[in-house]
Amino acid sequence: MATPDSEFLTHASEVAFELGLDRFRISALTIRSRQITFTETDGPSQAPLYADGEPPQPGRAGRREYDWQPGIAAPSWMNVAWLLEDLAAWVQQMAEDHITVVGLEAPEPDWCDVLILDGDTTYRVRIAVAGRREVLDFPGMYLRDLFAEGRYRAYLTPGLAGELPVVDLRTVL
């Protein structure tokens, strides 16, 4: 059964995909308040690029029914849409492990920060969404395992006092 957070992330994924086709990308998303902020991008629209080919059925229905994972050189908006969809599938299992997806911030088009609350500490998990060397492979499952097993500590980067700790996975995930 889908939770309200899962439903919101799924809807956000669909909207990110549709608006990405029209040169918009998510710049911020907050789960609790159910708010999404988009930024218009420069240049021409970027067509989707799928890892295993376009789903046989077009549109949202096709993406819901078929595995539509973005290809390596897919546009950043498509990787963010995929990230949100996969987080939607794992948000309940993460919550069972006391790991909460709080939101997403993408101040730059090349990467985004998934905001994760683990216990009483919020982390910025930095993920590359453009210029990737490999496909973005099941990020929700990866993040759940990474935090549940405590392996995120190996990727903590030093930050300024008062800022959220950053778990930099740009070369890992």
N, C-alpha and C positions, 0 to 999 in steps of 0.2 A: 504494500500500500504506500502510495506516495505521500510524503509529508508536505506541509505548506512550503517549507524551505526548498524541498526538491522540486515542487511544482513551479516555484518562482524561478529557480535556476534554469529549469527546462524552458520556461517562457522567455527568460532573458537570453538564452542560447538561440532560440528561434528568431527573436528580434535582432540580436547581434548579427546573425547570418543574413537576414533580409536587408537590414540597413547597411551591412558591409558591402553588399552588391551596389549600393548607391553612394559609396565613398564616405561612410560614417564608421567610426570605431568606438567601442566603449572606452571611456576614460575613467569611469568610477562606477561602482555598484555597491550598494549597501543592502544586505539581506534583511536586517531587522526592520528598516524603514521602507523596504521594497522600492528603492530608488535606483535609477540608472541614469548616468550622464553620458552623452555621446559627443564626439568631436568630429567635425567634418575634416576629411583628409585632403591633401593637395594632390593634384594630378588626376589622371584618368582612373576610372573604376578598374579594380583588379578582379579578374575572373577567378572563381573557385578552382582549386586544383586538388583532386582527390588521390589518396594513396592507392586505392584499388579500383578506380574508375567511378564515374558518376552513378548514383543510385538509379535503378531502372525506372523508378517512379519519381517524377520531379516534385519539387516543393517540400513543404514541411512533412507531409505524409511519407514521402520517400526517405527523408532523413530519420524519421521516427522508426520506420520499419527496417531499414537497411543500415549496415555499418558504413558510415560516410567519412571516415577518418581523413583529415587533410593530408596532402602529400608534403614532402620535405620542403618544397619551395612555395607552399601555399601562402596566400596573403595573411598578414597578422590578424586581421579581423576574423578570418576563418578558424585560425588556431584558438583564438579567444572563445569563439562560439563552441568549438569542440571541447575546450577546457571546461566551460560552464556546463555543457551537457554531461560530461563525464563526472564532474563534481556532483551534479544532481543525482546521479546513480549511486554515489558513495556517501552522500551527506548523512544519511541515517546511520550507516555503519560507523562512520567517523564519530557521530554523536554518542554512540554506544561505548566508544573508547574515550569519551570525554574530550574529544577534539571537535571544535566548532569552526565551521567556515563562516567568517564574519562579513567578508566582502572582497572586493577586488579594486585595485587602483592601477591604472595604466597611463602614467604621465608621458611616456614615450611610446612610439609605435612598435619598437623592437622587443619590448619586454613588458611584463605586468607583474604586480605583486598580489598574490592571493593572501588575504589577511586571515590568519588562523589563530584561534584561541585554544591553547593547550593548557589545561588546568586554569591557572590565573594569569598566564602570560600570553600576550598577543605577539605574534611573529609576522613578519613580511616574508613570504616565500616567493622569491624572484624566479620567474620562468621566462625563457626566451620564446617569443611568439613570431619572430621573423629571423631570417638568416640561419635557420636551423640546419644541423648536419644529419639529423634523424627525425623521423616522424614523432610527434608528441603522442606517446604511447601510454594510454590509460593513466592519466595524471591523478585522478581521484583515488584509485587503488594505491598508486605509488605514494601519495601524500599520507594516506591512512597508515600504511605500513611504516613509512619513514618516522612518523610521529609516535605511533603506538609502540614501536621498538626503540625509540629514543635515538635513532641514527641521524636525526636532523642536526644534532650537536656538531657533527663533523663538518657541516657546511655553514655554520654560523660565521658571519663576518663582523669584524669590529666596526662599531658605529659611533656616532656622536652621542654624548650623554643626553638622555631625555628622549632619544629616538627609539622607535621599535627595533628590536633585534632583527637582522636580515638573515634568512636562510637562503643562500644563493645557489640555485639549482640550474642556472643558465647553461652550464656545460654538462649537466648530469641528466636532467629530465627532458 
